[in-house]
């Protein structure tokens, strides 16, 4: 039943991507790309270095940059979103990107050697996870950092700056609001 629901949702999403103003982006680097960098892409983006105002859909490349928000499955070596991100940020091969950096809010999953977010809700896996304000969810890494946390950190060094007692702990740290 879940497979049918997922298939139905996918088929409903296809017409919106097909009728989007910019459903396909191919980019070597700005300005050598089909869609100008100040416009949004809704559908599929492939690039060596692709930069657009916003991105929704499937995003593949080496360096992927959205100067606004993104809602995507983003698979690149370096994934950068200046606004908010919804979805999965990952890399090629083993699944870890070199870096995922979202300056706004992440809602979803980040898989990279370095994961950075303004705020996050979901899961971060990497060597270093750094959430600037509030992390709601689970961080798994060698070094986990969050200013505030509603969830669990597992790693060699775990830092929750807002904790009054034991803000830095080895192996596991937690705070539930």
trRosetta pair geometry for C-beta under 8 A, 3 or more apart (Angstrom, degrees):
i j d omega theta_ij theta_ji phi_ij phi_ji
1 4 5.7 -54 -155 34 35 112
1 5 6.5 34 150 -18 67 105
2 5 5.6 -53 -149 36 36 112
2 6 6.2 36 153 -19 68 106
3 6 5.7 -54 -147 38 30 111
3 7 6.2 32 153 -19 65 107
4 7 5.6 -55 -146 38 30 112
4 8 6.2 32 154 -20 65 106
5 8 5.7 -54 -148 36 30 112
5 9 6.4 29 154 -17 64 105
6 9 5.8 -54 -147 37 31 110
6 10 6.3 33 153 -21 64 107
7 10 5.6 -55 -148 36 31 113
7 11 6.3 28 156 -17 65 106
8 11 5.8 -56 -147 38 30 108
8 12 6.4 30 154 -19 64 106
9 12 5.7 -55 -148 37 32 112
9 13 6.4 30 153 -21 65 107
10 13 5.8 -59 -150 35 31 110
10 14 6.7 44 151 -36 64 97
11 14 5.7 -36 -150 11 36 118
12 15 7.2 -53 -171 26 35 102
12 16 7.8 25 144 -7 62 107
13 16 5.8 -62 -163 38 47 110
13 17 6.4 41 147 -18 77 107
14 17 5.8 -61 -150 39 34 108
14 18 6.1 33 156 -21 70 108
15 18 5.4 -54 -141 37 34 113
15 19 6.1 16 164 -5 69 111
16 19 6.2 -64 -141 48 27 98
16 20 6.5 52 151 -52 62 92
16 42 7.2 -73 136 148 89 130
17 20 5.5 -30 -151 -5 34 120
17 23 5.3 100 165 -135 72 107
17 42 5.8 -145 -121 135 66 84
17 43 4.1 122 -170 -100 103 83
17 44 7.8 70 -178 -20 130 77
17 57 6.0 100 -119 -98 126 129
18 23 6.2 28 -120 -104 23 159
18 43 7.6 110 -66 -106 33 125
19 23 7.8 100 42 -62 17 125
20 23 4.6 129 61 -74 104 79
20 41 7.9 83 134 -172 140 40
20 42 3.8 -151 -135 73 159 113
20 43 5.7 -158 46 -37 139 107
21 39 7.6 -108 108 -177 122 122
21 40 7.7 78 61 71 112 88
21 42 7.6 74 40 28 68 110
22 25 6.5 39 160 -62 110 93
22 34 8.0 154 -154 112 103 103
22 35 4.5 72 -155 -111 138 139
22 39 5.7 115 -27 135 156 121
22 40 6.4 160 49 93 124 54
22 41 4.9 -84 115 -108 113 60
22 42 6.6 104 73 23 71 71
22 43 7.4 -147 117 20 54 114
22 52 8.0 -171 114 -146 150 145
23 41 7.5 93 -152 -166 10 74
23 42 6.3 -45 -105 83 55 68
23 43 3.4 71 -167 -30 68 161
23 44 6.9 31 155 23 71 79
24 34 6.8 -2 110 81 82 158
24 35 7.9 166 94 -31 45 116
24 41 7.6 -46 130 -154 4 111
24 43 5.8 -60 -61 98 52 134
24 44 5.4 -2 -114 66 70 95
24 45 7.7 159 -163 -84 39 46
25 33 6.3 13 -172 176 93 114
25 34 5.7 -163 -137 56 50 105
25 35 4.6 -65 -105 21 99 119
25 41 4.3 -52 -25 -110 128 150
25 43 8.0 143 -2 69 79 95
25 44 7.2 -165 32 102 68 54
25 45 4.0 0 61 -118 114 84
25 46 7.1 169 93 30 68 53
25 47 6.8 -33 127 -45 100 116
25 50 6.1 106 129 -154 125 129
25 52 6.4 -85 -109 -52 165 141
26 33 6.6 -176 93 -150 46 70
26 34 5.1 67 43 -15 77 117
26 46 5.6 -7 -112 69 67 94
26 47 6.8 151 -169 -80 35 77
27 30 7.0 -12 -158 -59 124 59
27 32 7.0 119 -159 99 62 64
27 33 3.4 -3 -110 -109 89 116
27 34 7.2 -104 -66 14 68 72
27 35 8.0 -62 -65 45 106 78
27 45 7.2 4 4 -172 114 92
27 46 7.3 172 28 93 72 48
27 47 3.3 -2 65 -114 98 125
27 48 6.8 -127 110 34 75 66
27 49 6.7 -95 129 84 115 45
27 50 3.9 132 51 -101 144 82
27 51 7.5 172 -175 18 162 55
27 61 7.3 -5 65 -110 103 150
28 32 4.3 -24 52 105 112 119
28 33 6.7 -151 27 -70 59 70
28 47 7.0 -118 -47 -152 10 85
28 48 5.4 11 -159 27 45 121
28 49 7.5 10 135 41 39 77
29 32 5.8 39 57 48 58 99
29 33 7.4 -123 94 -43 11 102
29 47 7.6 125 -78 178 42 112
29 48 6.0 -56 -53 82 81 106
29 49 4.1 30 -110 59 86 112
30 33 5.9 -38 -92 5 57 122
30 37 4.5 18 -119 -58 137 134
30 49 7.1 -86 1 111 74 101
30 51 5.0 -49 -32 47 131 113
31 36 7.3 -8 -145 -128 94 71
31 37 6.9 -98 -106 -14 68 110
33 36 7.6 144 82 -97 99 21
33 37 7.1 90 53 -62 135 78
33 47 6.6 -7 -112 -110 120 129
33 50 6.5 120 -118 -125 145 75
33 51 7.9 -176 -1 45 161 65
35 39 5.2 -115 173 79 101 119
35 41 5.6 154 59 -78 164 101
35 52 6.2 18 104 -107 119 124
36 39 5.0 83 67 4 84 108
37 51 4.7 14 -137 101 114 94
37 52 5.8 -134 -147 -98 49 43
37 53 7.3 119 152 -39 52 68
37 67 7.5 73 162 -10 94 130
38 52 7.9 -93 2 -154 5 55
38 53 5.5 46 -173 -55 37 113
38 67 8.0 -34 -113 48 52 144
39 52 6.3 -50 82 -154 54 100
39 53 5.8 -130 123 10 4 116
40 52 6.2 110 -124 153 29 116
40 53 5.0 -69 -66 73 68 102
40 54 3.9 -9 -118 57 106 94
40 55 7.0 -163 -159 -67 73 35
40 56 7.6 19 174 6 112 92
40 68 7.4 -48 -92 50 100 136
41 44 7.8 -87 162 69 118 27
41 45 5.0 90 113 -69 156 114
41 52 5.0 31 -5 127 103 176
41 54 7.4 -166 33 92 56 58
41 55 5.2 3 63 -115 96 73
41 56 7.5 -172 99 34 59 57
41 57 7.2 -91 128 34 88 123
42 55 7.8 172 -81 -158 45 37
42 56 4.7 5 -122 60 77 102
42 57 5.9 124 -172 -27 42 118
43 56 7.8 51 -17 87 33 72
43 57 4.7 34 133 -82 5 171
43 58 7.7 -36 146 34 42 81
44 57 5.7 -98 -63 134 41 136
44 58 5.1 -4 -114 65 75 99
44 60 7.9 -9 -169 15 84 101
45 50 5.3 147 165 156 116 159
45 52 7.0 -123 -113 2 148 137
45 55 5.8 -59 -1 -137 148 121
45 57 7.1 124 -3 77 84 110
45 58 7.4 -176 31 96 62 56
45 59 4.9 4 59 -121 107 71
45 60 7.1 171 92 33 60 59
45 61 7.1 -51 127 -24 88 123
45 64 7.2 114 108 -134 125 109
46 50 7.3 148 104 -54 17 146
46 60 5.0 -6 -109 73 75 98
46 61 6.0 149 -164 -69 41 92
47 50 2.9 135 36 -50 153 103
47 60 7.9 142 23 92 54 58
47 61 4.1 -3 66 -110 62 146
47 62 7.5 -97 111 30 64 75
47 63 7.7 -65 109 68 102 63
47 64 7.0 129 59 -96 107 72
48 61 6.3 -133 -68 -163 7 105
48 62 5.3 3 -163 24 50 120
48 63 7.3 16 140 31 50 86
49 61 7.2 151 -85 158 19 133
49 62 6.6 -47 -66 73 60 100
49 63 4.3 1 -115 65 78 113
49 65 7.3 12 -176 4 80 113
50 59 7.6 -154 80 -160 139 93
50 61 5.2 171 4 -24 113 171
50 63 7.3 170 26 92 57 64
50 64 5.5 -2 61 -119 99 64
50 65 6.8 179 93 33 53 71
51 65 4.2 -13 -106 76 84 112
51 66 7.6 179 -151 -82 55 26
51 67 6.7 55 -178 -34 96 99
52 55 5.7 109 69 -64 120 92
52 65 7.7 144 22 91 50 67
52 66 6.1 -21 72 -115 73 69
52 67 7.3 -136 109 14 28 89
53 66 7.2 16 125 -163 21 74
53 67 5.5 -50 -123 59 43 102
53 68 4.9 26 166 -1 69 120
54 66 5.8 52 -128 -163 32 116
54 67 7.9 -79 -55 60 50 65
54 68 4.3 -44 -72 73 86 120
54 69 5.3 11 -127 62 106 67
54 70 6.5 -178 -162 -80 63 55
54 83 7.6 -21 -103 35 89 142
55 59 5.4 58 157 -86 141 131
55 64 7.5 -51 11 177 174 109
55 66 4.7 -116 8 -88 104 125
55 70 4.5 5 61 -123 92 97
55 71 7.6 -169 100 38 60 50
55 72 5.4 -15 123 -42 102 143
55 74 7.7 88 106 -91 137 109
56 70 6.9 180 -74 -159 53 52
56 71 4.4 9 -117 63 92 93
56 72 5.9 -158 -139 -66 32 86
57 72 5.8 -6 61 -115 33 95
57 73 7.9 -57 142 31 36 78
58 72 6.7 154 -96 -161 14 97
58 73 5.5 -13 -116 61 65 101
59 64 5.2 97 159 -154 117 150
59 70 7.1 -8 -35 -165 159 129
59 72 4.4 40 -5 161 117 150
59 73 6.8 175 30 84 76 49
59 74 4.3 -12 73 -111 123 70
59 75 7.0 156 89 25 66 59
59 76 7.1 -50 130 -31 94 113
59 79 7.8 99 113 -126 129 110
60 64 7.8 174 110 -73 5 133
60 75 5.3 -4 -110 67 71 98
60 76 6.9 157 -161 -69 32 80
61 64 5.0 132 57 -66 113 92
61 75 8.0 128 24 89 44 63
61 76 4.9 -1 74 -107 66 113
62 76 5.9 77 152 -160 9 94
62 77 4.9 -5 -163 18 63 116
62 78 7.2 20 147 27 62 84
63 76 6.3 125 -101 170 13 134
63 77 6.6 -42 -66 63 59 95
63 78 4.7 -3 -116 65 78 106
63 80 7.5 4 -174 7 85 108
64 74 5.7 -166 96 -162 153 107
64 76 4.2 -174 -3 -24 110 160
64 78 7.3 178 29 93 63 58
64 79 5.0 -5 64 -117 105 70
64 80 7.0 172 91 30 56 65
65 80 4.6 -1 -113 68 78 107
65 81 7.8 179 -154 -78 44 38
65 82 7.8 44 -176 -26 84 95
66 69 6.7 -48 139 100 134 15
66 70 4.2 159 15 -56 165 112
66 80 7.3 -173 31 101 59 62
66 81 4.8 4 58 -120 106 75
66 82 6.6 -137 102 20 63 79
66 83 6.9 -71 119 30 106 96
66 85 7.9 136 55 -91 135 92
67 82 4.9 4 -156 23 40 139
67 83 7.6 57 131 -18 35 97
68 82 6.6 -16 -66 68 16 101
68 83 4.6 8 175 -13 43 140
69 81 7.0 36 -146 -174 32 116
69 83 3.9 -75 -69 99 61 135
69 84 4.8 -4 -122 56 102 77
69 85 7.1 -176 -161 -75 67 41
69 86 7.9 21 176 4 106 93
69 104 7.3 -43 -101 46 80 153
70 74 6.6 42 146 -62 141 134
70 81 4.7 -111 17 -113 119 126
70 83 7.3 142 -4 64 68 97
70 84 7.8 -160 36 96 56 49
70 85 5.1 -1 66 -115 93 79
70 86 7.4 -165 102 34 55 62
70 87 7.2 -79 127 27 88 126
71 85 7.5 167 -82 -160 43 47
71 86 4.4 -2 -117 64 84 104
71 87 5.7 129 -168 -34 47 116
72 85 7.9 -63 36 -154 83 89
72 86 7.9 104 10 78 46 64
72 87 4.8 -156 67 51 33 171
72 88 7.9 -100 110 50 55 60
73 87 5.7 -129 -68 176 42 125
73 88 5.3 8 -126 56 68 102
73 90 7.9 -21 -174 25 76 107
74 79 4.8 102 138 -134 129 138
74 85 7.7 -56 0 -154 144 124
74 87 6.5 107 -5 101 90 127
74 88 6.8 -171 33 94 69 55
74 89 4.7 -13 71 -110 114 67
74 90 7.2 144 85 27 62 59
74 100 7.9 119 95 -123 126 107
75 90 5.4 -17 -108 77 75 86
75 91 6.7 115 -161 -140 69 13
75 92 6.4 95 167 -69 102 64
75 97 7.8 -165 -155 -74 44 107
76 79 4.9 133 56 -68 111 84
76 91 6.8 -56 87 -114 27 62
76 92 7.7 11 -134 -30 16 91
76 97 6.1 37 85 -123 57 124
77 91 6.1 60 -108 -134 38 106
77 92 7.0 -27 -69 10 72 105
77 97 5.9 141 -167 -155 21 81
77 98 5.0 24 172 4 78 109
78 97 6.5 142 -85 172 26 115
78 98 5.5 -34 -72 63 77 108
78 99 5.1 13 -126 58 82 93
78 100 8.0 -177 -158 -77 45 37
78 101 7.8 -3 -173 11 87 101
79 89 4.6 -165 88 -153 156 113
79 97 5.7 -41 0 -157 103 171
79 99 7.3 -159 37 102 62 58
79 100 4.7 -3 65 -117 107 74
79 101 7.3 169 92 29 59 58
79 112 7.5 -139 31 -71 104 140
80 99 7.9 21 -68 112 83 103
80 101 5.0 -2 -115 66 76 99
80 102 7.7 170 -158 -79 39 45
81 84 7.2 -49 141 99 128 13
81 85 4.4 125 59 -65 166 111
81 101 7.4 -176 32 99 60 56
81 102 4.4 2 61 -117 106 82
81 103 6.9 -143 100 18 62 74
81 104 7.0 -74 121 32 102 96
82 103 5.2 -2 -154 27 42 130
82 104 7.4 56 132 -17 38 98
83 103 7.1 0 -57 65 13 96
83 104 4.7 -1 170 -8 39 143
84 102 7.2 50 -147 179 29 118
84 104 3.9 -82 -72 108 59 137
84 105 4.6 -1 -127 53 100 81
84 106 7.6 -172 -163 -71 64 31
84 107 7.6 19 176 2 105 97
85 89 6.7 7 164 -44 150 120
85 102 4.4 -92 3 -119 128 142
85 104 7.1 147 -5 69 70 96
85 105 7.3 -156 36 96 62 49
85 106 5.0 -7 67 -112 105 69
85 107 7.2 -177 96 30 58 62
85 108 6.9 -92 126 33 90 121
85 117 8.0 -107 40 -121 117 105
86 107 4.8 -7 -111 66 77 102
86 108 5.8 121 -166 -31 41 122
87 108 4.9 -5 73 -102 14 173
87 109 7.8 -68 133 39 41 76
88 108 5.6 -125 -67 160 48 126
88 109 4.6 1 -118 62 80 105
88 111 7.5 7 -175 5 91 106
89 97 6.5 -56 152 4 87 145
89 100 4.1 111 126 -128 140 135
89 102 7.4 -155 -32 -41 155 115
89 106 7.7 -70 3 -136 125 124
89 108 7.5 113 -3 98 78 120
89 109 7.1 -164 34 99 62 62
89 110 4.9 2 60 -118 110 69
89 111 6.8 -178 95 32 63 65
89 112 6.9 -29 122 -34 104 116
89 115 7.8 138 85 -123 125 98
90 95 5.2 -48 -170 -171 120 70
90 96 7.2 -73 -161 -95 72 20
90 97 6.0 164 167 -31 25 97
90 109 7.5 8 -57 113 98 107
90 111 4.4 16 -112 57 81 117
90 112 7.5 -163 -130 -59 35 76
91 94 7.3 11 86 67 108 71
91 95 6.1 92 59 148 74 20
91 96 4.9 -9 34 105 126 29
91 97 3.3 167 -61 -74 100 49
91 98 6.8 110 -99 -13 142 52
91 111 6.8 -124 9 106 81 95
91 112 6.3 109 -31 -105 113 75
92 97 8.0 78 5 -96 60 64
95 111 5.4 -39 144 139 93 147
96 111 5.4 -112 -104 151 57 88
96 112 5.5 129 -170 -121 76 28
96 113 5.9 89 159 -44 121 66
96 125 7.6 -106 -100 110 98 97
96 126 6.7 132 -143 -113 114 75
97 100 5.5 98 65 -50 137 86
97 111 6.7 109 7 95 83 68
97 112 4.0 -35 65 -105 85 101
97 113 7.3 -113 96 10 51 75
98 112 6.4 -1 87 -163 18 104
98 113 5.5 -23 -154 27 41 119
98 114 7.2 1 148 28 56 92
99 112 5.4 105 -122 166 16 143
99 113 6.6 -49 -68 61 59 88
99 114 4.5 -9 -113 67 85 103
99 115 7.7 177 -155 -78 54 33
99 116 7.4 3 -171 8 97 103
100 110 4.5 -162 86 -153 152 107
100 111 7.4 84 -21 52 141 36
100 112 4.3 178 -4 -10 93 145
100 114 7.4 -171 34 98 58 60
100 115 5.0 2 61 -119 105 71
100 116 7.0 -177 96 33 61 62
100 126 8.0 -143 27 -68 105 144
101 114 7.7 6 -64 116 88 103
101 116 4.5 7 -119 61 74 112
101 117 7.9 -170 -154 -71 40 45
102 105 7.4 -49 136 88 124 14
102 106 4.8 122 64 -66 152 98
102 110 7.6 -127 2 -87 118 131
102 116 7.0 178 34 98 55 66
102 117 4.9 8 65 -115 99 76
102 118 6.7 -93 115 5 78 83
102 120 7.9 113 68 -87 125 93
103 118 5.4 46 160 -45 39 113
104 118 5.1 -47 -152 26 13 139
104 119 7.6 -37 159 33 49 83
105 117 7.2 50 -145 179 29 109
105 118 6.0 -69 -65 72 46 106
105 119 4.6 -18 -110 68 83 97
105 120 7.0 171 -161 -83 61 34
105 121 7.3 13 -180 4 104 96
106 110 6.1 -14 -173 -42 157 118
106 117 4.3 -75 0 -124 121 138
106 118 7.9 148 -11 40 79 70
106 119 7.3 -164 27 95 67 50
106 120 4.3 -4 61 -116 105 83
106 121 7.1 -176 95 32 63 56
106 122 6.5 -96 127 33 95 122
107 120 7.8 175 -75 -157 38 51
107 121 5.0 0 -114 63 73 103
107 122 6.1 126 -166 -34 37 121
108 122 4.9 -4 87 -93 9 170
108 123 7.9 -62 143 38 38 76
109 122 5.6 -121 -67 154 48 131
109 123 4.9 -5 -115 66 81 97
109 124 7.7 170 -158 -82 50 38
109 125 7.7 -1 -171 10 93 99
110 115 4.1 115 128 -137 133 128
110 117 6.9 -147 -32 -47 155 119
110 120 7.4 -67 -1 -133 127 136
110 122 7.6 115 -2 93 79 120
110 123 7.4 -168 33 99 62 57
110 124 4.7 -3 63 -117 105 78
110 125 7.3 178 93 32 61 59
110 126 7.2 -35 123 -32 95 122
110 129 7.6 132 87 -124 123 99
111 115 7.7 13 -61 -74 6 124
111 125 5.1 0 -115 65 74 103
111 126 6.8 161 -161 -67 36 84
112 115 5.1 138 51 -66 103 77
112 126 4.9 -4 79 -102 53 128
113 126 5.5 113 -171 -164 9 103
113 127 4.8 -1 -164 16 67 114
113 128 7.2 26 148 26 61 82
114 126 6.1 153 -77 163 12 147
114 127 6.8 -38 -66 60 57 92
114 128 5.0 -3 -115 65 74 103
114 130 7.4 -8 -169 11 86 109
115 124 4.5 -174 98 -155 158 113
115 125 7.6 93 -26 55 145 32
115 126 4.7 172 -11 -3 102 147
115 128 7.2 -172 32 98 64 58
115 129 4.8 -5 63 -118 110 71
115 130 6.9 168 90 29 60 63
115 141 7.7 -134 29 -77 111 143
116 130 4.9 -11 -108 71 77 101
116 131 7.7 166 -156 -84 44 38
116 132 7.6 48 -174 -36 86 94
117 120 4.1 80 94 -59 157 107
117 124 7.5 -131 -2 -82 127 133
117 130 7.6 164 27 93 60 57
117 131 5.0 -13 67 -115 96 78
117 132 6.9 -137 99 9 48 85
117 135 7.7 107 72 -95 124 87
118 131 7.7 12 105 -162 15 69
118 132 5.1 -39 -139 46 41 123
118 133 6.1 12 161 9 65 107
119 131 6.6 58 -134 -173 30 107
119 132 7.2 -74 -58 62 50 83
119 133 4.8 -37 -81 65 88 109
119 134 5.0 13 -137 56 104 78
119 135 7.4 -165 -162 -74 57 41
119 136 7.9 24 171 2 96 94
120 124 6.4 16 160 -44 162 118
120 131 4.8 -101 12 -113 115 128
120 134 7.6 -156 40 102 56 56
120 135 4.9 2 62 -121 102 73
120 136 6.9 -166 100 35 57 63
120 137 6.6 -84 126 30 94 124
121 135 7.9 169 -79 -164 39 44
121 136 4.4 -4 -112 68 80 108
121 137 5.7 129 -165 -33 40 118
122 136 7.8 53 -9 86 40 74
122 137 4.8 -19 69 -93 12 169
122 138 7.9 -69 138 38 37 74
123 137 5.6 -121 -65 157 48 131
123 138 5.1 -4 -114 66 78 95
123 139 7.8 169 -157 -84 48 36
123 140 7.6 -1 -170 10 91 101
124 129 4.1 114 125 -131 135 131
124 131 7.4 -155 -22 -49 156 108
124 135 7.5 -66 4 -143 129 127
124 137 7.6 114 -3 95 80 122
124 138 7.5 -168 32 99 64 55
124 139 4.8 -5 62 -118 106 76
124 140 7.2 177 92 33 60 60
124 141 6.9 -26 121 -37 98 121
124 144 7.7 136 87 -124 121 98
125 129 7.7 -3 -70 -69 7 124
125 140 5.0 -5 -110 69 76 102
125 141 6.8 169 -155 -68 35 80
126 129 5.5 136 48 -62 107 80
126 141 5.0 1 71 -108 63 115
127 141 6.0 82 159 -161 9 97
127 142 5.1 -2 -163 19 63 115
127 143 7.2 23 147 27 61 86
128 141 6.0 125 -100 171 13 140
128 142 6.8 -39 -68 62 58 92
128 143 4.8 -5 -115 67 77 105
128 145 7.6 3 -173 7 86 106
129 135 8.0 75 145 -113 118 151
129 139 4.5 -166 90 -154 156 116
129 140 7.7 85 -22 52 144 32
129 141 4.4 -179 -7 -12 100 152
129 143 7.3 -174 32 98 62 59
129 144 4.8 0 61 -120 108 71
129 145 6.8 -180 95 31 62 64
129 146 8.0 -12 121 -52 99 89
129 153 8.0 -162 71 -131 130 102
129 155 7.9 -162 24 -49 108 154
130 145 4.6 6 -116 63 70 113
130 146 7.9 176 -157 -73 35 50
131 134 7.0 -62 144 94 126 18
131 135 4.0 131 50 -64 164 103
131 139 7.6 -125 -10 -77 118 135
131 145 6.9 -177 32 99 60 65
131 146 4.4 8 61 -111 108 85
131 147 7.1 -113 106 13 78 75
132 147 6.2 9 156 -13 37 120
133 147 5.2 -42 -134 49 28 130
133 148 6.5 -15 163 30 57 100
134 146 7.1 48 -149 -178 24 112
134 147 7.0 -63 -63 71 44 93
134 148 4.6 -28 -102 77 75 105
134 149 7.2 172 -155 -81 61 25
134 150 6.9 17 -176 1 105 97
135 139 6.2 -1 169 -42 154 119
135 146 4.0 -85 6 -117 121 142
135 148 7.4 175 23 89 65 53
135 149 5.1 -11 63 -114 95 75
135 150 7.4 -170 95 34 53 60
135 151 6.2 -91 121 42 89 124
136 149 7.8 158 -82 -163 39 47
136 150 4.5 -1 -114 64 79 106
136 151 5.8 130 -163 -29 33 120
137 150 7.9 47 -14 84 40 75
137 151 4.8 -7 67 -100 15 165
138 151 5.6 -127 -65 171 47 127
138 152 5.3 -2 -116 65 78 90
138 153 7.8 165 -160 -86 49 35
138 154 7.7 0 -171 7 92 100
139 144 4.1 123 122 -136 134 128
139 146 7.0 -167 -23 -36 151 119
139 151 7.4 111 -4 107 80 123
139 152 7.5 -160 34 102 67 51
139 153 4.6 -8 65 -116 108 78
139 154 7.3 177 93 29 61 58
139 155 7.1 -44 123 -22 94 124
139 158 7.7 145 87 -129 119 97
140 144 7.7 -1 -73 -73 7 127
140 153 7.9 176 -75 -159 37 49
140 154 5.1 -3 -112 65 75 100
140 155 6.6 155 -161 -63 37 91
141 144 5.0 136 52 -66 109 81
141 153 8.0 -47 37 -162 89 90
141 154 8.0 126 25 83 47 59
141 155 4.6 -9 78 -97 56 139
142 155 5.4 116 -178 -167 8 109
142 156 4.7 -2 -164 17 67 116
142 157 7.1 25 147 26 64 83
143 155 6.1 -172 -66 145 13 144
143 156 6.6 -38 -66 62 60 95
143 157 4.8 0 -115 65 77 104
143 158 7.9 -172 -153 -76 41 38
143 159 7.7 7 -174 4 82 106
144 153 4.0 -178 101 -154 154 121
144 154 7.6 82 -21 49 148 29
144 155 4.7 150 -13 18 102 142
144 157 7.2 -175 31 97 62 59
144 158 4.8 4 59 -121 109 72
144 159 6.7 -178 95 30 62 65
144 173 7.2 -166 81 45 123 116
145 159 4.7 1 -114 64 69 114
145 161 7.8 37 -169 -32 82 100
146 149 4.6 97 93 -69 143 95
146 153 7.2 -156 6 -67 117 130
146 159 7.1 167 31 96 54 69
146 160 5.5 -7 70 -113 94 70
146 161 7.2 -142 101 10 46 85
147 160 7.9 40 134 -163 12 53
147 161 4.8 -37 -137 47 50 123
147 162 6.0 65 153 -34 61 100
148 160 7.0 57 -136 -169 25 91
148 161 7.3 -64 -56 61 50 83
148 162 4.2 24 -98 0 79 147
148 175 7.4 -105 -173 95 61 145
149 153 6.9 -65 -133 -31 157 107
149 160 4.5 -73 5 -123 126 123
149 162 7.4 -175 11 44 71 110
149 163 7.9 -16 34 -46 109 103
149 173 7.6 91 53 122 168 100
149 174 7.2 -140 120 -160 132 35
149 175 4.3 107 78 50 98 109
150 175 6.7 -70 -91 103 35 81
150 176 6.0 70 -154 -134 66 45
150 177 4.7 -57 -102 14 108 101
151 174 7.0 -108 123 -140 32 78
151 175 7.5 8 42 62 39 63
151 176 7.2 94 -58 -91 22 72
152 172 7.1 -23 -168 -161 96 94
152 173 7.6 152 -159 84 51 47
152 174 4.7 -15 -107 -102 68 100
153 158 3.9 145 112 -145 129 120
153 159 7.9 -96 132 34 174 35
153 160 7.0 -168 -3 -50 138 101
153 172 6.8 152 86 -156 64 45
153 173 4.5 -5 58 59 114 90
153 174 6.8 -163 22 -72 71 51
154 158 7.3 -12 -93 -78 10 135
154 171 7.0 -21 -150 169 67 52
154 172 5.4 -9 -106 -102 69 78
155 158 5.4 137 53 -67 95 88
155 171 7.4 -174 73 -134 28 16
156 170 6.4 -30 179 -146 45 84
156 171 7.4 11 -119 -68 26 44
157 168 6.9 -17 -167 -164 87 97
157 170 6.5 -34 -94 -104 48 63
158 168 7.1 151 81 -153 52 48
158 169 5.2 -26 66 67 105 78
158 170 7.2 142 16 -119 91 13
158 171 7.4 -64 -3 69 123 27
158 172 6.5 3 3 -176 161 12
158 173 3.5 -176 122 7 129 120
159 167 6.3 30 -156 147 67 85
159 168 5.1 -7 -102 -101 79 79
159 173 7.3 100 -41 48 11 171
160 163 4.6 68 96 -16 106 113
160 167 5.5 -131 73 -153 63 71
160 173 5.6 -172 -9 146 110 128
160 174 7.9 -19 -26 119 153 4
160 175 5.2 165 170 -10 163 131
161 167 5.8 49 -121 -169 24 134
162 167 7.5 151 51 -120 26 113
162 175 7.2 129 79 169 101 173
163 166 6.3 -49 132 80 135 58
163 167 4.2 168 64 -95 99 70
163 173 7.7 -122 -18 -175 159 114
163 175 5.7 -139 -80 -79 105 132
164 167 7.7 137 28 -55 4 96
166 169 5.4 39 169 -63 108 107
166 173 7.5 -162 135 -126 100 100
168 173 7.6 -64 -151 -88 21 147
169 172 6.6 -39 117 81 125 43
169 173 4.2 149 48 -80 115 98
